[in-house]
Amino acid sequence: MTAAAPLIFDIRRYALDDGPGIRSTVFLKGCNLRCLWCHNPESIDPQPEIGFYPRDCINCGDCVEACPVSACQLENPARIDRGKCTRCGDCVKVCPGQALRLLGCFYAVDELLEIIIRDRMFYEVSGGGVTLSGGEPTLFMDYCAAVLGPLQDLGLHTAIQTNGLFDWREFKEKVLPLLDLVMLDVKLADGNLHREYTGRDNALVWANLEGLLKEKPDAALPRIPLIPGFTATKGNLEAISRRLQDLGVRKCALLPYNPTWFSKAESLGKPIDVRLSPHLMTPGEVAACREIFSRAELIIH
């Protein structure tokens, strides 16, 4: 069953990394995985969340006065006691410096389309378009289809970024016909490790990738996130490259690790696994990962 209409936590205009050309990337809130390294931690919970950004705080105390459950305290470095907070948003409304922000709001389909189509000229000139991301957009297939249909009617390039954990029949019927590009993440070859690090087994991911390659091979782009110590290991990458070869995949994308998401997790009071590196991958580390896929004769997109 497709869930109700999603909240959206960001609409990134002039995006250059989420498909070809200049794009608008729409980030839907809600995910069915719990990856230890999630680069969009604000995307996991489908409900609104309140982020605290200390650089913008002027210590006025207005949030303390406004909070009906005394969850805001100036002496708390994180500002919000998450155990007490009901996410009512009263503190956000009175914060003069926008140090407290409500993450996640609803856009009717027509409202979202109006925003997206403002940049139609840039899409057409650059060969760009619109990408639905998250979170996990396939949790909201009816909403996605309602957005993608009019975009396709306008001749705009459409794409989706997905973790691959979706009902294939529903995806094939409702969403796939409206897509030019499906960026499907392949994180780990081993199902047990996938369950340990993300909360779910990966059998459905591989099955859906296989279905996609049979149904619409030109639209398929497997993506491998490179997480030091987790996915970016020689054994895992070699196993993934072999399996992609067996499936007839000719191209894939590698996503180098970027720890700038740490600050986003901290703003939401979410813990960061101590095993995760606080550093960017070096060019040499990324090159070693690329070499594994090059040896498998896979084109790195």
WOZI-V652921 format. One record per backbone hydrogen bond with DSSP energy under -1.0 kcal/mol. CO is the residue of the C=O (numbers start at 0). NH is the residue of the N-H. Records with the same first field share a line. If there is no record, write none. Layout:
BEGIN
CO=NH, NH
END
This chain:
BEGIN
6=28
7=104
9=26
11=24
14=22
22=14
23=130
24=11
25=132
26=8
29=135
34=37
39=42
42=29
43=30
48=102
50=100
52=55
53=56
60=64
61=65
62=66
70=80
72=75
75=78
77=79
78=72
79=81
80=83, 84
88=92
98=52
100=50
102=48
104=7
107=111
108=112
109=113
110=114
111=115
112=116
115=118
116=119
118=122
119=123
120=124
121=125
122=126, 127
127=156
128=23
129=158
130=25
131=160
132=27
135=138
136=139
138=2
139=143
140=144
141=145
142=146
143=147
144=148
146=150
147=151
148=152
149=153
150=155
151=154
156=129
157=179, 180
158=131
159=182
161=184
163=165
166=170
167=171
168=172
169=173
170=174, 175
174=177
175=178
180=159
181=220
182=161
183=222
189=193
190=194
191=195
192=196
193=197
194=198
196=35
197=33
201=205
202=206
203=207
204=208
205=209
206=210
207=211
208=212
209=213
210=214
211=215
215=218
216=219
218=181
220=183
221=252
222=185
223=254
226=229, 230, 231
230=232
232=236
233=237
234=238
235=239
236=240
237=241
238=242
239=243
240=244
241=245
242=246
243=248
244=247
249=298
251=300
252=223
254=225
258=261
260=264
261=265
262=266
264=269
265=268
266=51
272=275
281=285
282=286
283=287
284=288
285=289
286=290
287=291
288=292
289=293
290=294
292=297
293=296
298=251
END
